[in-house]
Amino acid sequence: MHRRPARPFVGPITASLLACLFTVLAACGGGGGDGGGGSPRGACGESARKQWVLDVVRDWYLYPETLPSTVDLAAYPTAEQLLDALTATARAQDKDRFFSYLTTRSAENSVLQQGEFVGFGFRNRTDDGNRIFVLDVFAGSPAADAGLQRGDEVIAVDGAAVVDALANGTTTFSDLIGPAESGVRRTLTIRRDDTTFDRTMTKRTVSLDPVPDAYGVQVLPLAGTTGVGYLHLRSYISTADSQLRAAFEQLRAQNLGYFIVDLRYNGGGLVSTAQLIDNLLGGNRSSADVQYRLVHNPARANQDSTVRFQPQPQSVSPIRIAFLTTDATASASEINVNAMKPYVEVAIVGSDTLGKPVGQLAFDLTGCEDRLRLVAFKTVNALGEGDYYTGLAATMPGSACAAEDTLDAPLGAIEDNMTREAMDWLTTGACNTLMGAAAVDGRLKPSFDRATPYPRPLEPTPAEHWLPGIQ
């Protein structure tokens, strides 16, 4: 999706949903003077960075009523600390759960545009006992070369027991694994069934492969139908689009009416990719049908827009769609579910989603590497439904089916527990067991930065923002 903002912002703009990209080349920031906190002088110094953050937040933040009336920039040594203070009230209200942050253009574009990151090439989650389990392994990565598999438990890193290292509640597995830099070397002790062994790996650039070659597109058998189209999407990034078109072309040729879209670890990405998925699932839709609407703060209401369906040559016409979800399913992933449910029978199967109905815009400080990701809009579907901060389950009574992600079968296998539950729902239109309440102890669910199966370090990389549990 391309839009042009009102002045003083210039340049091409790409919108995305909170794990989605909206690039705004900012003409603000600059000026001379000493940079705070030991930063260099000039337009990229700390003083300029802080003024730029304050200006953009005051202009674009979705929750202007939560901002302090006065701000003393000198009270904050860095722009990061300033942003944390500006968003504190919205965070306390569980609206901006560390969704706004500072990063760099090059690091983020490497993930969202080129589909690359530096790491070992696997994803993990942490259980309540601080045990680490492998969820997915990227083909051609150091982890794949070392033979890691879904369901493996990592019990030690360089000989140090993981459970003990994580017991303080502040250290994360990412801290143990080391920085996202090529050449970082670690030896992991792996437990698989009754066997324990060591594997030594060295970090390098890894390709994300959004729709995995091994299992990403399949047709699963279902009695009385032509089969169920299964699609697994890891992330909403630019390199996914051609893979998605090829996948749906394959599924369309099978004349399928039932679909499973596996988004169980998908933290979001480009909204343009979410829009494409809606179009590929919208073979029965017309250009008059609303996908979703973007809503900004009152001062930026002129940026509000409506996105409508545009069926593609590869589009399918679903009878029912089961989306596989967990609390790592967020942002652009949630848009697809919310946008489709006014038009077709839809269920979420697994556990409730993260609850991220808001979007970030990306603002770049002119002449510098700095990029500000700021919560600046929300989305609503054709029925005006949005604000699902507790997750999507509360908006889908009767079609939020509980199923544990058991890790005892490969992704894409019909034996997988979540897939089996989805097949049952596709057959009957009813859940075997409904999901429980979305709230945790009366509060909204945490972001990845708090107590969660997918904790992040204090300074996460762009890949860790977009792909929960990536290493």
Secondary structure in CASP SS format (residue, H / E / C, confidence):
PFRMAT SS
TARGET T0000
AUTHOR 0000-0000-0000
METHOD secondary structure of the structure
MODEL  1
M C 1.00
H E 1.00
R C 1.00
R C 1.00
P C 1.00
A C 1.00
R C 1.00
P C 1.00
F C 1.00
V E 1.00
G C 1.00
P C 1.00
I C 1.00
T E 1.00
A C 1.00
S C 1.00
L E 1.00
L C 1.00
A C 1.00
C C 1.00
L C 1.00
F C 1.00
T E 1.00
V E 1.00
L E 1.00
A E 1.00
A C 1.00
C C 1.00
G C 1.00
G C 1.00
G C 1.00
G C 1.00
G C 1.00
D C 1.00
G C 1.00
G H 1.00
G H 1.00
G H 1.00
S C 1.00
P C 1.00
R C 1.00
G C 1.00
A C 1.00
C C 1.00
G C 1.00
E H 1.00
S H 1.00
A H 1.00
R H 1.00
K H 1.00
Q H 1.00
W H 1.00
V H 1.00
L H 1.00
D H 1.00
V H 1.00
V H 1.00
R H 1.00
D H 1.00
W H 1.00
Y C 1.00
L C 1.00
Y C 1.00
P H 1.00
E H 1.00
T H 1.00
L C 1.00
P C 1.00
S C 1.00
T C 1.00
V C 1.00
D C 1.00
L H 1.00
A H 1.00
A H 1.00
Y C 1.00
P C 1.00
T C 1.00
A H 1.00
E H 1.00
Q H 1.00
L H 1.00
L H 1.00
D H 1.00
A H 1.00
L H 1.00
T C 1.00
A H 1.00
T H 1.00
A H 1.00
R H 1.00
A H 1.00
Q C 1.00
D C 1.00
K C 1.00
D C 1.00
R C 1.00
F C 1.00
F C 1.00
S C 1.00
Y E 1.00
L E 1.00
T E 1.00
T E 1.00
R H 1.00
S H 1.00
A H 1.00
E H 1.00
N H 1.00
S H 1.00
V H 1.00
L H 1.00
Q C 1.00
Q C 1.00
G C 1.00
E E 1.00
F E 1.00
V E 1.00
G E 1.00
F C 1.00
G C 1.00
F E 1.00
R E 1.00
N E 1.00
R E 1.00
T E 1.00
D C 1.00
D C 1.00
G C 1.00
N C 1.00
R C 1.00
I E 1.00
F E 1.00
V E 1.00
L E 1.00
D E 1.00
V E 1.00
F C 1.00
A C 1.00
G C 1.00
S C 1.00
P H 1.00
A H 1.00
A H 1.00
D H 1.00
A C 1.00
G C 1.00
L C 1.00
Q C 1.00
R C 1.00
G C 1.00
D C 1.00
E E 1.00
V E 1.00
I E 1.00
A E 1.00
V E 1.00
D C 1.00
G C 1.00
A E 1.00
A E 1.00
V H 1.00
V H 1.00
D H 1.00
A H 1.00
L C 1.00
A C 1.00
N C 1.00
G C 1.00
T C 1.00
T C 1.00
T C 1.00
F H 1.00
S H 1.00
D H 1.00
L H 1.00
I H 1.00
G C 1.00
P C 1.00
A C 1.00
E C 1.00
S C 1.00
G C 1.00
V C 1.00
R E 1.00
R E 1.00
T E 1.00
L E 1.00
T E 1.00
I E 1.00
R E 1.00
R E 1.00
D C 1.00
D C 1.00
T E 1.00
T E 1.00
F E 1.00
D E 1.00
R E 1.00
T E 1.00
M E 1.00
T E 1.00
K C 1.00
R E 1.00
T E 1.00
V E 1.00
S E 1.00
L C 1.00
D C 1.00
P C 1.00
V C 1.00
P C 1.00
D C 1.00
A C 1.00
Y C 1.00
G C 1.00
V E 1.00
Q E 1.00
V E 1.00
L E 1.00
P C 1.00
L C 1.00
A C 1.00
G C 1.00
T C 1.00
T C 1.00
G C 1.00
V E 1.00
G E 1.00
Y E 1.00
L E 1.00
H E 1.00
L C 1.00
R C 1.00
S C 1.00
Y E 1.00
I C 1.00
S C 1.00
T C 1.00
A H 1.00
D H 1.00
S H 1.00
Q H 1.00
L H 1.00
R H 1.00
A H 1.00
A H 1.00
F H 1.00
E H 1.00
Q H 1.00
L H 1.00
R H 1.00
A C 1.00
Q C 1.00
N C 1.00
L C 1.00
G C 1.00
Y E 1.00
F E 1.00
I E 1.00
V E 1.00
D E 1.00
L C 1.00
R C 1.00
Y C 1.00
N C 1.00
G C 1.00
G C 1.00
G E 1.00
L C 1.00
V H 1.00
S H 1.00
T H 1.00
A H 1.00
Q H 1.00
L H 1.00
I H 1.00
D H 1.00
N H 1.00
L H 1.00
L C 1.00
G C 1.00
G C 1.00
N C 1.00
R C 1.00
S C 1.00
S C 1.00
A C 1.00
D C 1.00
V E 1.00
Q E 1.00
Y E 1.00
R E 1.00
L E 1.00
V E 1.00
H E 1.00
N C 1.00
P H 1.00
A H 1.00
R H 1.00
A H 1.00
N H 1.00
Q H 1.00
D C 1.00
S E 1.00
T E 1.00
V E 1.00
R E 1.00
F C 1.00
Q C 1.00
P C 1.00
Q C 1.00
P C 1.00
Q C 1.00
S C 1.00
V C 1.00
S C 1.00
P C 1.00
I C 1.00
R E 1.00
I E 1.00
A E 1.00
F E 1.00
L E 1.00
T E 1.00
T C 1.00
D C 1.00
A C 1.00
T C 1.00
A C 1.00
S C 1.00
A H 1.00
S H 1.00
E H 1.00
I H 1.00
N H 1.00
V H 1.00
N H 1.00
A H 1.00
M H 1.00
K C 1.00
P C 1.00
Y C 1.00
V C 1.00
E E 1.00
V E 1.00
A E 1.00
I E 1.00
V E 1.00
G E 1.00
S C 1.00
D C 1.00
T C 1.00
L C 1.00
G C 1.00
K C 1.00
P C 1.00
V E 1.00
G E 1.00
Q E 1.00
L E 1.00
A E 1.00
F E 1.00
D E 1.00
L E 1.00
T C 1.00
G C 1.00
C C 1.00
E C 1.00
D E 1.00
R E 1.00
L E 1.00
R E 1.00
L E 1.00
V E 1.00
A E 1.00
F E 1.00
K E 1.00
T E 1.00
V E 1.00
N E 1.00
A C 1.00
L C 1.00
G C 1.00
E C 1.00
G C 1.00
D C 1.00
Y C 1.00
Y C 1.00
T C 1.00
G C 1.00
L C 1.00
A H 1.00
A H 1.00
T H 1.00
M C 1.00
P C 1.00
G C 1.00
S C 1.00
A E 1.00
C E 1.00
A E 1.00
A C 1.00
E C 1.00
D C 1.00
T C 1.00
L C 1.00
D C 1.00
A C 1.00
P C 1.00
L C 1.00
G C 1.00
A C 1.00
I C 1.00
E C 1.00
D C 1.00
N H 1.00
M H 1.00
T H 1.00
R H 1.00
E H 1.00
A H 1.00
M H 1.00
D H 1.00
W H 1.00
L H 1.00
T H 1.00
T H 1.00
G C 1.00
A C 1.00
C C 1.00
N C 1.00
T C 1.00
L E 1.00
M C 1.00
G C 1.00
A C 1.00
A C 1.00
A C 1.00
V E 1.00
D C 1.00
G C 1.00
R E 1.00
L C 1.00
K C 1.00
P C 1.00
S C 1.00
F C 1.00
D C 1.00
R C 1.00
A C 1.00
T C 1.00
P C 1.00
Y C 1.00
P C 1.00
R C 1.00
P C 1.00
L C 1.00
E C 1.00
P C 1.00
T C 1.00
P H 1.00
A H 1.00
E H 1.00
H H 1.00
W H 1.00
L C 1.00
P C 1.00
G C 1.00
I E 1.00
Q C 1.00
END
